[in-house]
Amino acid sequence: MCGIAGRILSTPGAVGADLVALMDAQVHRGADSTGFALYGAPLETGFVVRAMASDRAKLSADLDEFHAILKAHGSDFLAEPTWDDADSAHVSTRMVIAEPNSMAAWVRDADTMADRLEIQSVGRSLEIIKDLGGAAAVADKHGVRDFHGSHGLGHARLATESSVSPTASHPFWARPFADVAIVHNGQITNYFTWRERLERAGYRFMTENDSELIAVWISDRMSRGMNQAQALRQSIDEIDGVFTFLIADRESIGFAKDRWAIKPLVSVELDGELAAATEEQAVRTVYRDEVDVINYDGPGMTMTWPTGVDRAAA
């Protein structure tokens, strides 16, 4: 089931509120959890880290341990960490850190405490916010509507195979590539084959959710010299299953649809902006006047939308 959405603004604005509207309109597609990948003004130095702690009562001790790992990798907090004030046992935390000596090495060591404090995203611009419940509940808890930025992704999840938990929710960060996130509707049938290959190459996965693999798979291809459009096209041939996914970085949002073309995606592109979603009625919550809707209903389709005014078809 699941519902996905993407939004690009021509100038920075209330992208959080728009994504909440897009996902609230699709809450019937899955209210197990909802998540947002939000891109704000990029930091000139350092990274924003979003993490999920499993035990609110032990948060202070866990942050102290996380801080020690940061310092061992030549980094430090650039501001005091903040966190939500809800009454749930799990707690969403936000940190701004100095650049580690090696992103991959730091993430590898930080992941040793993932059972207590799991990194959800790292980026100069990206912040992933996700939690249990529907779009309105997650937005209210984490102030998503107040987020000011240029673009982002949203996801409403109906869990079918992996567990229902804040950390198993979408979007997924392309660990350890900064500023890359993905949302996915569908199922990857050669997931375990590709996961084993990527793990042998040194990548780490934090969940059993097949969607997490796509983010790393695309980023790995791009690290080997492909651009996003090329990696998306190759994914159609090498990733098996029934899927439509959106992947974002600081410069673009891209999508790919498998050769069976079962999972829908529609978009409105107007005046240098984009709203894309699983359902047409969702994009019309952002564009209430009469507008032309593009229905990507063909097999093996891909597209890259730059976060500027130009659009590049693939």
Steps between C-alpha positions, in 0.01 A plus 500: 500500500701801633492853365793716392542867411760752386495878501730761344453875553638763263618703801539380861171496684256289702605166353421321825138615497461396136638152566272456800203586276617253234538221755187578700304456176648150471466388861260226387795337321674432830496651846746263669759775467565820308827665412649803330838571340534878519763715330567836659765767449834314478757550772827657389686263729402195700196276480154467648453156658157358574494195726245286683564395860319191627482593871417856604613430855852419379529777240756707693739207538453397138576852376815507714617177334409632157695818576808299595487314167471833317807638676698184421439578132607866518147636531290664773160647565468847346186562708327328787289204382123538509222242514123466500307533826238232435412227750609210277787273608685570175625851438605688185818702540663771288872581507728731304852364480839600361619304200657166604840400364326221306122484466499125433732419792304715743164353393641149533601565861184695584293207373643280777248668729211489251293281732481803731558802275462441126601762244206575270667756272814707451518799269593859454141552390307176566297422812295180518210511745292185538286338765205275567153618397340704225629818339311742725615328820864486392490860379350620829756312708806618305399841364530390137261768371742768622794368298623753242690363202530433129382141448426170665337158503217342696384146573195334657573139590288189515744241634488171311820314593743686729412624847289802591739733683629857466833374366343264243296785355569695182675713381834323513837669499757361253752407769774638501435748211408844632179668381349200316156361591241269344130412525363187335170334419530131410713194562854404391517129425880473462554698820710238681727445198578869469527549875764226525698653212488849653591371846803327349595840355493646852152650525283455809123472526309582816166334418350211304300747289574449130458872435819579694695305239389721209646815651840337549488326159442829312760686707757225444449527124540877515817465709639292212449781249139479386271800519159459658318455168737220396468324835122519487492347153732218608279428801218398266716218360675384816246541782219245475154550639195721484605850601478873459751703700604862544860586592618845603828679553588867530474562126209285382217256548491196274263211455498153347217259422551132428414329171161378627387859571250399768585756769365845397654847501352828385643852499427864441787708362421872495710819509819320594335300777403135544249300699505124447304232683356153476149642454371794296273622778811555714675736257174694468522588870802712404367621164132574558443686173454306177842373388632234266600178675764270352427131556817291483324178407753342262743217572864557587466876537753731666521875548729751670364834617772752594418719796532803272257596223637269230366149452689208340312196370665159490 
